[in-house]
Amino acid sequence: MAPESVAAGGATTIHNRSARAYSQPAPGLNPQQAAEHRQGDRRFADVFIPAPATFNAGLGPHFNNQSCLGCHIRDGRGQPQAGQLLARLSLPPDRGTPEQPGGAIPVPGLGSQLQDHSIPGVPPLGSFQLTWEEVFGRYADGRSYSLRRPQIQLLDGTGKALDPSIQVSLRLPPPVFGRGLLEAVPEEVLAAIADPEDRNHDGISGRLNQVWDIAQQKQAIGRFGWKAGQPTLQQQNAAAYAHDMGVSNPLFPDANGHQDIDAQTLTATTFYTQTLAVPAPLRTDDRQFRQGFALFQDAGCAACHLPKLKTGRSAIAALSEQTFAPYTDLLLHDLGPGLADQRPEFLANGQEWRTAPLWGLGLSQTVLPGATYLHDGRARTIAEAILWHGGEAELAREWFRTASARDRKRLERFLKQL
């Protein structure tokens, strides 16, 4: 199917390539839904402070940031720095009991995420030091390139190194637009795309993660997060409130059952993230875009970064039965040892990652100048992100590495038009 024949977000597509492109409401919301979206927008921007307070109370006592927008800048990516780059923690599987059935083993005293800030009067839990190691390589035409690999040292509240056996994975906050569409794709559609045994022998063996749905108290497929560790937007948002801001809520109450925010606030934030519009690609009808899309297919990128999905029925009419172009299959894929964090998350092993959506990729630098890519922000450019791919994506990476400079430029230009 030609790329211009599918709107990026179906009926939720907007033609906006500004710095606020990720922050627009989806077209097609009725007046009540538009009001709910605005309410959620306000909740997404709320800056939390320590209790007691007359509003937005409940920060901490340990946290990473004070608001959703503090990490998701203009509803987009975060930056690879402390307070925005998150350090997920766990112990090896034989060292304890998971927080959720089938999930990661939390670190005693630290939990499953290193919260590197604390409210006044409360000692910090710890911090991490981040440095970068340069990794050099060459394209087949002899031109050199440089990649960078993160080096992390975990420190306790006194500055001493923590147990080196702790599994740690850095996570860059991703853009939040278009998520309602991803949530509305029927499970059976994703299951039909999955090919865990590689029965078609194409070298691609994507599979669904199976995670714990707290609200339903049962296993469900994972859709959200870098390893598809969350089943719904409600749970994704609730986990962010609890772990990123220390704000307890209906899905993550504190040890005494207290909730800093109520169900209404969580619902408003969830509706907001469900109903953000998807920006249209730049000039999808021009020859350069079509040439780039053809190279995208030739390289094998489209085997995982699917150019087309379709939603099922949704309670939000604007999301219902929409054909859209997210460039993801929402499946887990082995991307090789270069990107591995060696930290499992439910069924996802240390080398598996959910295919990241590519829609809106070309607006990354417009929304946040200096934005970086991949799960930990290691890639400074789109080319670097491609060159880090391995495992199931090794052939695609090698296509790019061995391609002519002209074809590499054409492929990058296509991705920057998304």
N, C-alpha and C positions, 0 to 999 in steps of 0.2 A: 504494500500500500504506500502510495506517495506520501511524504511527511506532511505536505500542506493540506491533505484531505482530512486530517484529524486535528481538531482544535486542542490546544495544550490542556485546558481544563474543561473540555466540553462546553456546556452552557455557562460554566463559572469562569470562562476566560475573559480577561480584560486586556486592552491594548494600552499598556502603561509600562514604559521602560525607565522610569524615574527612580530616584533613591527611595521612594515610598511604594515601589511596585509590589513588594511582598505584603503590604499592609492594607490592601483594599478589600472591602466586603465583596462577596460573590454576587454577581448579578442574579436576579430572579428571586431574591428573598422578599417575602411579603412584609407589610408594615410591622407586624408583630415580631417577625424574625429579625428584621433590620434593627428594631429596638433591642432585642436580645443580643444581637451582635455588638451593638454599641456598648451595652452593659458589660459584656465579656471583654471588650477592648479596654474598658476602664479597669477591670479586675486584673487583666494581663499586665497593666502598667503599674498596679499598686506597689508601693514601696513599703515593705514591712519593717516594723520597729519592735524593740523589746516590750513585753508586757510589764506593768500595766500601761495602757494607752487607750485613748478614746476611739481610735480607728487604726486598722491595719496592725493590730497587736499580734504578737506570737512569734516574732523572729527568734530563731535559735532554740536553745542557747548556743548551739554550734551550727554553722551554716557556710555556704559558699558565696551566695549573693543575696540581695534583698528584694529582687523582683524578677519576674519572668523576662522582662525586657532588658534587665541587666546582663543576661546571658545571650538572649536571642535579639541582637541589636537590629532594630527596625524589622523585627519578625524574621530575621535571617540568621546567619552564622554568628558564633562567638569568635573571640580571638584566642590564640594559643598562649594564654598567660594565666597565672593564678587568679582565682575568682571567677573565671569563665571556663577555663579548661578543667574538667573534672577528673578526679582519680578514683576509679572504681576499684574496690578491694575485695579480696576473698582469700580463703585458705584452701589448700588442697582438699579434694573430696573426702579423704579419710581422716580429716582433722576436726570434724564437728557435725552439727545439724544445720541444714539449710533454713533460711528465713521463710521460704515458701517451698512447697513440695516440688522437688526436682531442681531447685534453684541453687545459687551459690552459697557457700559457707561464709557467714560474716566473721570479721575479725573481732575478737573480744575487746571491748572498750572503744572500738572505732566503727564497727558496723560494716556496711558494704560500700561506703563512700567516704573518702577523707574530707571532712568538713574543716577547711583551713582558716576559718574565721570564728570568732566567738563574741558574744555580747559583753559589755563592760562588767567586770567583776567575776567572770568565768574564765578559768584557764583554758588556753587553746588545746585541742586534741593533738594537733600535729600540722605538718606542712610537707611540701615536696619541693625539691630542687630540680630544675629542668635545664639540661644542657643539650646541645645538638652535635652529633657526630656527622661529618661530611662523608658521603659515599660517592665515589667517582665512577663514571662509565663513559662509553662511547657509542654513538650511533654507527651504523654500518658504513656510512659515508665518511667516517673518521672524525666527525665533529664530537667534541667532548660535552659532557653534561655533569652536573653535580646534584645529588640528592642529599637529604639530611634525615638522620634517624634520631629519635628522642632518647635521651639517657635520663632516667628518673632515679632519684634517691629519696626515699621516704624518711621523714624525721618525726620524732614524737614531740610533745609539747615543750620539752626542754632542749630540743635541737639535736638529740641523739638519734642515730640511725635505728630504724625499726627492723624487725625480723626479716632477713632477706628471703625467707620462704613465702612471704605474703605475695599473693598474685595481684598485680596492679595493671590497670588498663586506663590510659588517658582517653578522654572523650570530649570532642569538640561539639558544642551545641549546634545542631543543624537548623536550617530554615523550617518554619512551621506552616507555611501556606500549603494549600491543596490536600491537607491530611484527611479531610472529610471524604474526599473521593477515594483515597486509599483504604479507608475504613469500610467503605460501602462496596468494595469488590467482593463478591460472594466467595466463601471458602472453597466451594467446589471448583471455581475458576482457577484459583491458585493451586489447588491440589492437582488439577489437570495439567498445569504447566510444569509442576515438579517432576523431576526424573532422578530420584536419589540413587538408583542403580545404573544410571546412564544406559538405559535400554536402547536408545537410538545411536549409541556409540559416537556421539559428537564431542566427547570430552567434557561436557557440561552436566553436572549432577546436582542441580539445585534441589533443596528440600525445605520444607516448612519447619519452623521451630514450634515446639509445643511447650507452652508456658502456663503459669497459674493465673487464673482469673479470680481476683479477690472477691469481687462483687457476686459472682456466680458460684464461687467455691468449687471450681472444677478446672480441668485442663482445657486449654483453648489454643488456637494457633496464634503465634506472635506476628505482629505487623510493624511495630514501632520500636525505635531505638536501633543503634548500630548493629546489634546482633538479633534484632527482632525479639527483644525480651519482654515486650509489653503487648497485651492483646487488644487493648482499646485505648482511645484517646483519653477517656476519663481516667483510666489507671495510669497512663503515661503522665498526665498532668498532676494527678494526686501524688505520684512518686516524686515528681519534681518539687512540688510544694514541700514534701516531707524531707527529702534528702538534700535538695539544693538550698532550701531556705529554712529548714527546721520548723516548718509550719505544719502542725498536725491537722488532720482532716478526716472525713468519714471513712476513707479506705485505709488511712494510716494514722489512727489515733495514737496518742502517747501511752506510756505504760499504765497510766491511771484512767485511760479511756477518754481523756479530754481532747477536744477538737478546737484548734485555733480558728479555722474557717468552717462554715457550715456547708451543707449539700448545695444550697442555692449558689454560693460562690463558686464551688467546683463545677457545677453545671454550667454557669455562665462562661467560665474560662474554657470549658470543653466545647461549648457551642461556638465560641469565637474561633478556636483552632479548627473546628469543622467547616467553617464558612468563610475562610479567607480565599480570595480569588487567586487564580493562576495567571501569571503574565504570559502573554502570547510571545512566541519567538519573533525575532527580528527578520522581517522580509522573507517569510516562508515560501513565497512564490518565485524567488529569484534563482538563477542558474547556479550560483555559488552554493546556495543552501542545498540544492538537490545533489550537486556533486559531492558535497561534504557528507550528506546522508548516505550516499552510495558507498563512500569510503568507510563510513561507520559500520555499514553492513559487511563490506568486504573484510574488514579487520576482525569481524566476529564479535564486536561490542554489543550488537543488538541481540545476541543469544541470551544475555542476562539483562541488559538495559532495554527491556521491551518497549518499543515505541507506541504500543497500544494496549490499553486495558478497558474493561467496561464494568460499570457499577451495576448492582441489582436495584431492587426497590429500596427506597430510603424514606424515612419519615420527613426528611428535608427534601422537598420537591426538586430544588435546584441541583441536588446530587443524584437524583433517581434516574437510573438507566442512561447514564452518560458514557459515551465513548470518549476517551481522553488519552493524552500522550505523556505519561510520567517518566518514561525511560527507566523502568524498574520492573522486576518480577516479584518483589517482596520476599524472595527466597534467600536462604543461606547458601553461600558458595565458599569453597576452599580457595583462598587467595594466596596460599603459599606461605613459606616461613618469613619472607621479608616484611609482611604486614602483621604477622602473628603476634598476639598478646599473651598467648598460652594461658588465657583465663576463660574457662568455660562459662556459659550462661544458658541454663536449661540444656537443650539438646545441642546447642552450638558449641563446637570445640574451639580450641585456641587459635585455629587458623581460618575459621569460618566467619563471614560477615554477611549481613543482609545487603543486597544490591541497593546502593544509594540512588534515589531518583535524581535525574539530571535536568529536569525541567527547571527553568529559571537560572541555570548555571551561569549563563553569560552576564547576568546582572549582579553577580557576587561582588565585583569590585565597585560597581555603582552604588550598591546598598551599603557596603562596608569597604572602603579603600584599604588595601593591604590584606584582604580576606585570604585565608588559606583553605586547604582542602584535605580530604580523607578524615578518618575517624579521630585522629589526634592532631590534625593541623600541620602535619609534617611537610606536605606538598605546598610549595610556594606558588606553583603555577599548575595549569591543567596538564601540561606535558609531564611534569614531575609526578602528578597523580597517576597518569597512565603508566609511567615507567616503574612505579612501585608494584604494579599488578603482577601476580604470579599464580601458581596453582592452576586452577581451571581457566584463568585469564592469561596464562603465559603466552599462548599463541597470539592472542590479540596484542599483548605487549610487544612481542617480537615482530609482529607485522608493523607496528608503529616504529620500533627501533631500527628496523631495516628498510623502512620506506624512504623514498626520496624526500629531500627537504621540502619540495613543493607539495607533496601529498600530506606530509606531516602538518604543514601550514594550513592546508585545506581542511583537514580533519579538525584541527584546533579552532579554526574560524567557524566551522559548523557548530561546535560545542559552545562557542562564545555567542552564537546567535540564539541559543535556546533560552 
